[in-house]
Amino acid sequence: MAVDLRFLLTASKRVFDRRPLYAQVIVTDACNLRCAYCDEHLAEAPLVGLDELKGRVDTLDRLGALVYDFLGGEPLLHPGLAELVCHVKAKRGGSNLATVITNGFLLTRQNIRAFNAAGLDYMQVSVDSVEPSPMSAKALKSMLPKLRLLAEEARFKVEVQTVVSAHAVAEYDDFRRASAGLPFSFGFSIQHGPGGRIAIRGREYCDLLRRYGVFDGVNFYGRHLQEMVAGDYSRPWKCLAGLKFLYVNSAGEAQWCAQQRAWKLPLPLLDARELRRNDRHKPCEAGCAIGCARLVSHTLGEPLQTLGASLSLAWGTFRR
């Protein structure tokens, strides 16, 4: 894991400067699944060339990014993904972070070992329920052999992420009991609709978030989520997407996040001046359920309130 002193010192500068910290990079829009809540895939889509992806990482590194998520679609469809992770980890002496976000269906012993060798820091695996449903095929019943393989082989940290929907909330307690023996962290993404606005509401969701928290070390964000699932979007916050958080689509354009596509700019044209222009409130902030953009925005925009969470995450990584 690359959460070392150098990473912490550089990341702390991002509270004060005008450079990005976190980048999500799409390696393909293609996906092997068709989840009902997802509008971020295409039935057929090309892979982005590996050299092109490496060039995008080079640009993001020059801009200042330290944390990279590689996702799709389904990123494991890309045969060069481990090599791309290796390219990231060759920068800054490896004092950065690389994550792969996957549905896990394409995991094999071979590609897990390739990610080990590449220096992958995290893998986030999406598992939504115990049994497959019309909402999602990402079920523990289907994924348990893959998760056990990860427990056996992975030298990176594994996080199991569940999209909270009406189906998931009804059986989440059973899901956690069935996966109790797995040595992983567990957390939530919140189902959203078009534009990223939260798509669930009700007491049962509040109860679920209170019982389990949102994710290890970042439960300050859980208070915001509980308010939103209760229908209260009034808490003010400032979205730092386009400044501290960058989303690079398959065409190589930077945009605020996966759901906000009005602002797009070819990544090579993104410079300090353009980053500063995005240091402003966004019209989509009220009701936003895009957890990655919100997490970065709260962590860097409210550093005193989130200091405990940041130190907890760093300490947990050092202990590993």
VENZI-V284300 format. One record per run of one state. SS is the DSSP state (H for helix, E for strand, C for the rest). FROM is the first residue (numbers start at 0). TO is the last residue. Records with the same first field share a line. If there is no record, write none. Layout:
SS = FROM-TO ; FROM-TO
This chain:
C = 0-3 ; 13-20 ; 26-26 ; 28-28 ; 30-40 ; 42-45 ; 47-48 ; 63-65 ; 71-73 ; 77-79 ; 89-90 ; 94-95 ; 102-107 ; 118-120 ; 126-127 ; 129-137 ; 153-155 ; 164-164 ; 178-183 ; 190-190 ; 192-192 ; 198-201 ; 212-218 ; 229-239 ; 241-243 ; 248-251 ; 255-262 ; 269-270 ; 277-286 ; 288-289 ; 301-301 ; 319-319
H = 4-12 ; 49-62 ; 74-76 ; 80-88 ; 91-93 ; 108-117 ; 139-152 ; 165-177 ; 193-195 ; 202-211 ; 219-228 ; 266-268 ; 271-276 ; 290-300 ; 302-318
E = 21-25 ; 27-27 ; 29-29 ; 41-41 ; 46-46 ; 66-70 ; 96-101 ; 121-125 ; 128-128 ; 138-138 ; 156-163 ; 184-189 ; 191-191 ; 196-197 ; 240-240 ; 244-247 ; 252-254 ; 263-265 ; 287-287
